[in-house]
Amino acid sequence: MDITKTIAELKKEPGFAENVGMVLTHNGVVRAWSRKDRSQVQSIEVTPDLEKIEALRKEYEKKPGIYKVLVDAKSGLLKPGDDLLFIMVAGDIRENVKPVLAELLDRIKAEAVSKSEATI
């Protein structure tokens, strides 16, 4: 996902200006160290459950004040520094947008993405 391009396209959609006062973006990146024990990561194999991610995206897009939710989950063999997960939430005010991004991120990571690290 090209964040700048995606936001520019979003701004062209009917109703954007009338309904959006904030766009929050998450850009998850493969870390060079493991969260488990801080060992060095060579690569990770990522398998997203795209159907589950789409169901979650639709669920959170229905929340009050939310105009649009976009998700782009990468799959396959990734290396440190590679983009892993993009989430974009556009909505009316921060009190509505911030919790949606945080909750959706946590649920995607817990329910819809599996990964296996190759460490040194």
C-alpha positions as CSV (number, residue, x, y, z in Angstrom):
1,M,0.0,0.0,0.0
2,D,1.3,3.4,-0.9
3,I,0.0,5.4,2.0
4,T,0.2,8.9,0.3
5,K,-1.5,7.6,-2.9
6,T,-4.2,5.8,-0.9
7,I,-5.1,8.8,1.2
8,A,-5.2,11.0,-2.0
9,E,-7.6,8.5,-3.6
10,L,-9.7,8.3,-0.5
11,K,-10.0,12.1,-0.5
12,K,-11.6,11.9,-3.9
13,E,-14.4,9.7,-2.8
14,P,-17.9,11.1,-2.4
15,G,-18.6,12.1,1.2
16,F,-15.0,12.1,2.3
17,A,-14.9,15.9,3.2
18,E,-18.2,15.7,4.9
19,N,-17.4,12.7,7.1
20,V,-13.7,12.6,7.7
21,G,-11.6,14.7,10.2
22,M,-8.9,12.1,10.8
23,V,-7.1,9.3,8.9
24,L,-4.9,7.1,11.1
25,T,-2.5,4.6,9.5
26,H,-0.6,1.6,10.9
27,N,2.4,0.5,9.0
28,G,3.7,-2.7,10.6
29,V,7.3,-3.6,9.7
30,V,9.3,-6.8,10.2
31,R,11.6,-6.3,13.2
32,A,15.2,-7.4,13.2
33,W,14.7,-9.0,16.6
34,S,12.2,-11.4,18.1
35,R,9.7,-10.2,20.6
36,K,10.0,-13.5,22.4
37,D,13.7,-13.4,23.3
38,R,15.2,-10.5,21.3
39,S,17.2,-12.9,19.2
40,Q,18.1,-11.8,15.7
41,V,15.5,-12.4,13.0
42,Q,16.6,-13.5,9.6
43,S,13.1,-13.8,8.1
44,I,9.5,-14.5,8.9
45,E,7.0,-16.6,7.1
46,V,3.6,-14.9,7.3
47,T,0.2,-16.4,6.5
48,P,-2.7,-14.0,6.8
49,D,-6.3,-15.3,6.9
50,L,-7.7,-12.9,4.3
51,E,-11.3,-13.9,4.8
52,K,-11.1,-13.3,8.6
53,I,-9.3,-10.0,7.9
54,E,-12.1,-8.9,5.5
55,A,-14.7,-9.9,8.1
56,L,-13.0,-7.8,10.8
57,R,-12.5,-4.9,8.4
58,K,-16.2,-4.9,7.6
59,E,-17.1,-5.2,11.3
60,Y,-15.0,-2.2,12.3
61,E,-16.1,-0.1,9.3
62,K,-19.6,-0.2,10.8
63,K,-18.5,1.5,14.1
64,P,-19.9,5.0,14.9
65,G,-18.1,7.8,13.0
66,I,-16.1,5.5,10.8
67,Y,-16.1,6.3,7.1
68,K,-13.7,3.7,5.7
69,V,-11.3,1.0,6.9
70,L,-8.6,-0.4,4.6
71,V,-6.3,-3.3,5.3
72,D,-3.4,-4.7,3.3
73,A,-1.7,-7.8,4.9
74,K,1.4,-9.2,3.2
75,S,2.1,-12.9,3.0
76,G,5.1,-15.1,2.3
77,L,8.7,-14.9,3.3
78,L,9.6,-11.4,4.6
79,K,12.9,-10.0,5.9
80,P,13.5,-7.3,8.6
81,G,12.5,-3.9,7.3
82,D,9.8,-5.3,5.0
83,D,6.3,-3.9,5.3
84,L,4.0,-6.5,6.9
85,L,0.6,-5.0,7.6
86,F,-1.1,-1.7,6.7
87,I,-4.3,-0.5,8.3
88,M,-5.9,2.8,7.5
89,V,-9.0,4.1,9.4
90,A,-10.7,7.2,8.2
91,G,-13.4,8.8,10.4
92,D,-15.0,11.8,11.9
93,I,-13.2,12.5,15.3
94,R,-10.2,11.0,17.1
95,E,-12.4,9.6,19.9
96,N,-14.0,7.3,17.3
97,V,-11.0,6.6,15.1
98,K,-8.2,5.9,17.5
99,P,-10.0,3.0,19.3
100,V,-11.0,1.4,16.0
101,L,-7.4,1.3,14.8
102,A,-6.1,-0.1,18.1
103,E,-8.8,-2.7,18.5
104,L,-8.7,-3.8,14.8
105,L,-4.9,-4.1,14.9
106,D,-4.9,-6.2,18.0
107,R,-7.6,-8.5,16.6
108,I,-6.0,-9.0,13.2
109,K,-2.7,-9.9,15.0
110,A,-4.4,-12.3,17.4
111,E,-7.0,-13.8,15.1
112,A,-6.0,-13.6,11.5
113,V,-2.2,-13.7,11.1
114,S,0.1,-16.5,11.8
115,K,3.9,-16.2,11.4
116,S,7.0,-18.2,12.0
117,E,10.3,-16.5,12.7
118,A,13.7,-17.8,11.5
119,T,16.2,-16.6,14.1
120,I,20.0,-16.8,14.4
